[in-house]
Amino acid sequence: MIPTIIPNQTTSQYPPPYTSFFAPIHKHTDEALNSLYTLQIMTTYTNMQFTHSNFLIDLDAPLTWHDCIVQWNMYLGSCPDNTLCTSPVSCDEYQCTEARTSYSNKSPYCPRVKNTTTSEGNCPCSVNVLNPIDGQCVQALLNYDTNPTPGFYAAFSNAACAPSSLILPANVTGVMAFSSSPFAFPVSLDQPPLKRTFSLCFPSTTAAPGILFYGTGPYYLLPQSNVDIRTSLSYTRLLQHPGSFGYFVSVSSIVIKTRSIDVNTTAKLSTTEPYTTLRTDIYTRVVRRFSRVTKRLEPADPVAPFGLCFNTSTNGTKVKFRVPDIGFVLQDGKKWAISTANSMKLVTQDVVCLALVDGGSASEHAIVIGSYQFEDNFLLFDLENLNLGFSNSLLRMQTSCANFNFTMVSA
């Protein structure tokens, strides 16, 4: 796979080394009207041009997988048309042992991994992969994927070829792992002078892409093309949990209009969970408090999966909708403020709902911050220092994640 990652304009006018690269992030909507976010990359080279594919961004996946096939003896013309062919990893190679023992998905719903031998006597490396959309787990074949980036020697990393039967949204062909796993995509870009830092800026619209940065920046968004977004970030520690390759932050309390709700727990960051999910005891207290500070709003019948909804009009007249921030107080007192654009979801023309979901009393994680709360927020993952930088809503800065000037690379 070849990512369409382009050197940042601030450095691309000079020869390497570059300090960052960027690529577009697209928003997709599935049949349930939940949003998913993909990184656009180049995969196959046909008729003197690359074919672009969309890969679902997953902060938790142990390895990247996609719709492809493995070939033991590749030669010109051996790969079928419109098919991505890759070189397989053998079951007796150390990468296979490492991937199986440490990074293959170990969900109890996954099939047992076992070796099989082809008719030619080859033994491919089978690993388990999990579809984050429907939880389906199947065996895939570990391969060698090539990720050359402009100005760098091609980095070789491992991904997996999964069967096309895995159901993904239309125009999405795989899952790109951005977790802390050594098999995740950032490892393939971990070459000097780039630092192990990536930033996600999810768009709130399907009409224009957001932006992924890899590297330390600087990061600019229109209309203030001379203001580095880094100057607006607050920082908190990134935490990791045993048995997970995902990222977590410490949350001491949730504040709604000066009233604090103590939680003292960790929150998982998820790009595949559509909305922030709270364990029932936390959800109940948050909804109770939010209901009290929004008494002036006309209630509406709940629309699944949400439990608190409001009418957007009174006596046939549309009302201007604005609610208090929901503040997640993080380590060292830093506050991630969830503003109206990220806390309220318009589900019909007449109904808007609080975009928080009851995760149940026995949920694995007390808080999972979902992708709807990521939209138009700039999130910087500093993997070298284990810090998370966050901007709060960019809309309050009169910009958005869709305001990156992609045309500047052709200047």
C-alpha positions in Angstrom: 0.0 0.0 0.0 1.2 3.5 -0.8 -0.3 6.3 1.4 -1.1 9.5 -0.3 0.8 11.4 2.3 2.3 14.6 1.0 5.1 16.7 2.5 3.8 19.7 4.5 4.0 22.9 2.4 6.0 24.6 5.1 8.9 22.2 4.4 8.2 20.8 1.0 9.8 23.8 -0.7 13.1 22.6 0.8 14.8 19.2 0.3 14.4 16.5 3.0 14.3 16.2 5.9 10.6 17.0 6.3 8.9 17.6 9.7 5.4 16.3 8.8 3.2 14.8 6.1 -0.5 15.0 5.6 -3.4 13.1 4.0 -7.2 13.7 3.6 -9.7 12.2 6.0 -13.2 11.5 4.6 -16.4 11.2 6.5 -18.8 8.4 5.6 -22.3 7.6 6.8 -23.5 4.0 7.2 -27.1 2.6 6.9 -27.7 3.5 10.6 -26.6 7.1 9.9 -23.6 6.7 12.1 -20.4 8.4 10.8 -17.1 6.6 10.0 -13.8 8.2 9.0 -11.3 7.0 6.5 -7.8 7.7 5.3 -7.4 7.8 1.6 -4.4 5.9 0.3 -3.1 4.7 -3.0 -3.1 0.9 -3.4 -2.7 -0.5 -7.0 -0.9 1.0 -9.9 -2.9 0.4 -13.2 -2.6 2.1 -16.6 0.1 4.5 -15.4 -1.9 5.7 -12.4 -2.6 4.8 -8.8 -6.0 3.6 -7.6 -7.2 5.3 -4.4 -8.8 3.4 -1.6 -10.4 4.4 1.7 -9.3 2.7 4.9 -11.2 3.0 8.2 -9.2 4.7 10.9 -9.0 2.6 14.0 -7.2 3.6 17.1 -7.5 0.2 18.7 -6.7 -2.3 15.9 -3.5 -4.3 16.5 -2.7 -4.5 12.7 -3.9 -3.1 9.4 -6.0 -5.4 7.2 -7.6 -4.9 3.8 -9.2 -6.6 0.8 -6.2 -8.2 -1.0 -4.7 -11.6 -1.9 -1.3 -13.1 -1.3 0.8 -14.6 -4.1 3.9 -16.7 -3.4 5.4 -16.1 -6.8 4.5 -12.8 -8.2 5.5 -11.8 -11.7 4.3 -9.3 -14.3 0.7 -10.2 -15.2 0.2 -12.7 -12.4 -2.1 -10.5 -10.4 -5.7 -10.4 -11.5 -7.1 -7.1 -12.8 -8.5 -4.7 -10.1 -6.9 -6.8 -7.4 -4.2 -5.9 -4.9 -1.6 -8.6 -4.6 1.0 -8.8 -1.8 3.8 -11.1 -0.7 2.8 -13.5 2.1 4.5 -14.1 5.4 5.3 -17.8 5.9 4.0 -19.5 9.1 7.6 -20.3 10.2 8.9 -16.7 10.0 9.4 -14.8 13.2 6.9 -12.1 12.1 4.2 -14.7 12.1 5.0 -16.0 15.6 5.1 -12.4 16.9 1.9 -11.4 15.3 0.0 -14.5 16.5 1.2 -14.5 20.1 1.0 -10.8 20.7 -1.0 -8.9 18.1 -3.6 -11.3 16.6 -7.0 -10.5 17.9 -7.8 -12.7 20.9 -11.5 -12.1 21.2 -13.3 -15.3 22.5 -15.5 -15.0 19.4 -12.5 -15.4 17.1 -11.7 -18.8 15.5 -8.7 -20.7 16.6 -5.6 -19.9 14.5 -4.1 -23.0 12.8 -1.6 -23.6 10.0 -2.7 -24.8 6.6 -0.6 -25.9 3.7 -1.4 -25.0 0.1 -1.3 -27.5 -2.7 2.2 -26.2 -3.6 3.4 -26.9 -0.1 3.4 -23.3 1.1 2.3 -22.4 4.7 0.8 -18.9 5.0 0.5 -17.1 8.3 -3.1 -16.9 9.5 -4.0 -14.3 12.0 -7.3 -13.1 13.4 -8.7 -9.7 12.5 -11.9 -8.0 13.9 -14.3 -5.9 11.9 -14.9 -2.9 14.3 -18.2 -2.2 12.7 -20.1 -5.4 13.3 -17.6 -7.4 15.6 -17.2 -10.1 13.0 -13.9 -12.0 13.5 -12.2 -14.0 10.7 -8.8 -15.3 9.8 -6.6 -13.3 7.4 -3.2 -13.9 5.9 -0.3 -11.8 7.1 1.7 -10.1 4.3 4.4 -7.7 3.6 3.0 -4.3 2.7 5.2 -1.5 1.3 4.6 2.0 2.4 7.0 4.4 0.5 6.6 8.0 1.4 8.0 11.0 -0.6 11.7 11.6 0.3 12.1 8.4 2.3 13.3 4.9 1.9 10.4 2.5 1.6 9.4 1.1 4.9 8.2 -2.5 5.0 5.5 -3.4 7.5 3.1 -6.2 8.0 -0.6 -6.1 7.3 -3.2 -8.8 6.5 -5.3 -9.8 3.6 -8.8 -10.3 4.8 -11.6 -11.9 2.8 -13.9 -9.5 0.9 -16.8 -11.0 2.8 -16.1 -8.8 5.7 -18.8 -6.2 5.6 -17.5 -2.6 5.5 -19.2 0.6 4.4 -19.4 1.3 0.7 -16.1 2.4 -0.9 -14.1 1.3 2.2 -11.7 -1.6 1.6 -9.9 -2.1 4.9 -9.0 -0.9 8.3 -5.9 1.2 9.1 -4.4 0.5 12.5 -3.3 3.7 14.4 -2.9 1.9 17.7 0.2 1.5 19.9 0.8 -1.9 18.4 4.2 -2.5 16.7 2.3 -3.7 13.7 0.2 -0.5 13.4 0.6 1.9 10.5 2.5 4.7 12.3 5.4 2.2 12.8 5.9 2.2 9.0 6.5 5.9 9.1 8.8 5.8 12.1 11.9 7.0 10.3 14.1 10.0 11.1 13.6 12.9 11.0 9.9 12.3 11.5 8.8 12.1 15.1 6.2 9.5 16.3 3.4 12.0 16.4 0.1 12.0 14.4 -2.8 14.3 14.5 -6.5 13.7 13.6 -8.9 16.4 12.5 -12.3 14.8 11.6 -14.6 16.7 9.4 -18.2 17.3 10.4 -19.3 17.2 6.7 -19.1 14.6 3.9 -18.7 17.5 1.4 -15.0 18.3 2.3 -12.2 16.2 3.8 -10.6 16.7 7.2 -6.8 16.2 7.7 -4.3 13.7 9.1 -0.9 15.0 9.9 2.1 12.7 10.7 5.0 14.5 12.3 5.4 17.5 14.6 4.0 20.2 12.4 3.5 23.1 12.1 -0.3 22.7 11.3 -2.3 25.5 9.6 -6.0 25.8 8.8 -7.7 28.5 6.9 -8.6 31.3 7.2 -5.7 32.0 9.6 -3.0 30.4 7.5 -0.3 31.9 9.6 -1.5 30.6 13.0 -0.1 27.3 14.0 -2.9 25.2 15.6 -0.3 23.9 18.1 -0.5 27.2 20.0 -4.2 26.5 20.8 -3.7 23.0 22.2 -4.0 21.8 25.8 -2.2 18.6 26.8 -2.8 15.6 29.0 -1.1 12.2 29.5 -1.9 9.3 27.1 -2.5 6.2 29.1 -2.4 2.5 28.1 -4.3 -0.5 29.5 -3.0 -4.0 29.7 -4.5 -6.1 27.0 -5.3 -3.1 24.8 -3.4 -1.3 22.1 -5.8 1.7 22.3 -5.3 5.1 24.0 -6.8 6.3 27.2 -6.9 9.5 29.3 -7.7 10.0 32.9 -11.0 11.7 33.7 -11.5 13.0 37.3 -14.9 14.6 36.8 -17.5 15.8 34.3 -18.7 19.4 34.7 -22.0 20.8 33.4 -22.6 24.5 34.1 -20.3 24.7 37.2 -21.7 21.5 38.8 -19.1 18.7 39.0 -19.9 15.0 38.7 -17.0 13.0 40.1 -16.1 9.9 38.1 -12.3 9.3 38.7 -11.8 6.8 35.9 -10.2 6.5 32.5 -11.7 7.2 29.2 -10.9 5.3 26.0 -10.6 7.2 22.8 -12.4 5.5 19.9 -12.6 6.4 16.2 -15.1 3.5 15.6 -17.6 4.1 18.4 -19.9 6.7 16.9 -20.9 8.5 20.1 -19.5 8.8 23.6 -20.6 5.9 25.7 -20.9 6.2 29.5 -21.4 3.4 32.0 -24.9 3.5 33.4 -24.1 5.0 36.8 -22.2 7.9 35.1 -24.7 8.3 32.3 -27.6 8.6 34.7 -26.0 11.4 36.6 -24.9 13.3 33.5 -28.3 13.1 31.9 -30.0 14.1 35.2 -27.8 17.2 35.4 -28.1 18.0 31.7 -31.9 17.8 31.9 -31.9 20.4 34.8 -29.8 22.9 32.9 -32.0 22.6 29.7 -35.4 22.9 31.3 -36.3 25.7 28.9 -36.1 23.3 26.0 -39.2 21.4 24.9 -38.6 17.6 25.4 -39.2 15.1 22.6 -39.5 11.3 22.7 -36.1 9.6 22.8 -34.7 8.3 19.5 -32.5 5.3 19.8 -29.7 5.0 20.7 -30.1 8.3 22.6 -32.0 8.7 25.9 -32.6 12.5 26.0 -34.0 14.4 23.1 -35.6 17.9 22.4 -37.8 19.5 19.8 -36.1 22.0 17.6 -39.2 24.1 17.2 -41.8 25.7 19.5 -45.3 26.3 18.1 -43.9 25.7 14.6 -41.1 28.2 15.0 -37.5 27.0 14.9 -35.5 27.9 18.0 -31.8 28.7 18.1 -30.2 25.7 19.7 -27.4 26.2 22.2 -26.7 24.2 25.3 -24.1 24.4 28.1 -20.7 22.7 27.5 -20.0 19.3 28.9 -16.5 19.5 30.3 -14.4 16.4 30.8 -11.9 17.4 33.5 -8.7 15.5 32.7 -5.4 14.9 34.5 -3.8 18.1 35.9 -7.1 19.9 35.7 -7.2 20.3 31.9 -10.7 20.4 30.5 -11.9 19.0 27.2 -15.0 21.0 26.5 -17.7 19.3 24.5 -19.7 22.2 22.9 -23.1 22.2 21.3 -21.8 21.1 17.9 -20.4 17.9 19.5 -22.9 17.3 22.3 -26.2 17.5 20.3 -27.1 15.3 17.3 -29.8 16.3 14.9 -31.7 13.1 14.2 -34.7 14.5 12.3 -35.7 17.9 11.1 -37.6 18.4 14.3 -35.7 16.5 17.0 -32.2 16.9 18.4 -30.7 14.5 21.0 -27.9 14.5 23.5 -25.2 12.6 21.7 -24.3 10.4 24.7 -25.2 6.7 24.9 -25.8 4.5 28.0 -23.2 1.7 27.8 -24.8 -0.5 30.4 -23.9 -1.2 34.0 -21.3 -3.8 33.1 -19.6 -2.0 30.2 -15.9 -2.8 29.8 -14.9 0.8 29.9 -16.5 3.4 32.1 -16.2 6.1 29.4 -15.5 5.7 25.7 -15.2 9.0 23.8 -16.7 8.5 20.4 -15.9 9.9 17.0 -18.8 12.4 16.9 -17.1 14.2 19.7 -13.9 14.2 17.6 -15.4 16.3 14.8 -13.9 19.7 14.3 -11.6 19.1 17.3 -7.8 18.9 16.6 -6.3 15.9 18.4 -2.5 15.4 18.5 -1.1 12.0 19.6 2.5 12.4 20.7 3.6 8.7 20.9 7.1 9.6 21.9 6.1 11.4 25.1 2.7 9.8 25.5 0.8 13.1 25.5 -2.5 14.0 23.9 -3.0 17.5 22.6 -6.6 18.7 22.1 -8.0 22.0 20.8 -11.7 21.9 21.9 -14.0 22.9 19.1 -12.3 24.6 16.2 -15.6 26.3 15.4 -15.0 28.7 18.2 -11.8 29.7 16.5 -13.7 30.5 13.3 -12.2 27.4 11.5 -12.9 23.7 11.1 -11.2 20.5 10.1 -12.4 20.9 6.6 -10.4 24.2 6.2 -7.1 22.7 5.2 -5.8 24.1 1.9 -4.9 20.9 0.0 -4.2 22.9 -3.2 -1.1 24.5 -1.8 1.0 21.4 -2.6 0.6 22.2 -6.3 1.7 25.8 -5.8 
